[in-house]
Amino acid sequence: MSKFIYIYNGPATPMDQFTEEQSAAVTAEWGAWMGKVGTAMLDAGAPFGARAAVSDDGSDASPGLLQGYSIVEADSLDAAKALADGHPFLSEGKGRFSLEIFELADMGGM
């Protein structure tokens, strides 16, 4: 089994801008998806807050639309991708949101 990180990318509305009802609905959607993933969910992760970016020349850069992460365990990249089926972050259906999936490489005890 390998660990995979999901990176959420897109113009998401910050949680502090949701109404109480919207927050409850989003929380329920995420809870349902996490329940479906079950024990493969190693770290539910967190949304990203304040952000900044620095370029390799030391200048400020514009931060991207990365919104948060989760970590799952799966047998393969395809299996990790299959776990994303029904993910609430991908529910809009307009192509503005994506879930980038990376295998976390073993650093050999480093």
N, C-alpha and C positions, 0 to 999 in steps of 0.2 A: 504494500500500500504506500502511496505517496501523498504528500500534502500539496494542495493547490490553493492559491490565493485568488479570490475574485476581487477585481477592482471595478468599482462602479463609476461610470463615466457618462455625464450628461448634465443638462441644465436643471437639476433638481431644485425644488423649493426647500429652503431650510426649514427644519422641523419647528423652529420657534416662530415661524410665520403661519403655521397651520392653526385652524380653529380647534377647539377641544374635540369636536366631532370628527374632523379630518384626521387629527392625530390618532384617535381611537380606531378609525377605519384602517389607516396605514399600519398601525401596530398589529391589528388583527390579521391583515394580509401577510405581513412578515412572519407573524407567529404561525400561521397556517403553513406557509412555505417551509419554515424551519422544522415544523413538526413532520412534514413529509420527508425532509432530508434526514431527520432522525440522528442516529449516532455518527453519521458521516460529518456532521457539523462539529468541527473542533473548536472554532472560535467564531462566535456570531459577529465579531468585529465591532465597528463603530463608524458613524459618519465623521467626515473630516470637518473641522471647524475653520478658524482663521487660517489664512494661507499666504504664502509669499513664494517667489521663485527667484533664483539667481542664475545667471548665465555663466558659462565657463570663462568669460572675460571679466567676471566680477560685477557686471552690470545687472540691474534689476530686470526681470523678465515677467511677462504676464503669466500667472498661474493658470493651469488648465481647468477643465471641468471635472476633475476627479472628485468623487463625492464620499467614498468610504471603501471599506473592505470587509470580507469574511474569509475564513479559512475552512476548507473541507478536506476530507480524506477520501481518496478513490483509487481504484486499480489502474486507471489510465486517464489521459487527457480527455478521451471521448466519454469516459464514465463521469468525470468531473463536469464536463459540458452537459451531459444528460441530467445531472442533479439540478442544473439551472432551469429546467423545464418548469414553467409556471411561476418563475421568479417575479415578484411584484415590481421590481425595478424595470422590468422589460414589458410591462403591461400596456404602455401607451400605444404601441404599434405604429408609430410614425417615423421610426428610424433615428430619433434624437438621442436615445439612450442606448448604451451598450454595456456589456459585462465582459471585461477582459479577464481571461483565465490564464494563470501562469503556474507551472509546476515549481515548487520551492525546491531548488537543487540542494543536495546534501553537500555540505562543505567539508566532509571528511574529518569531523572532530575539531574543526577550528573554533 
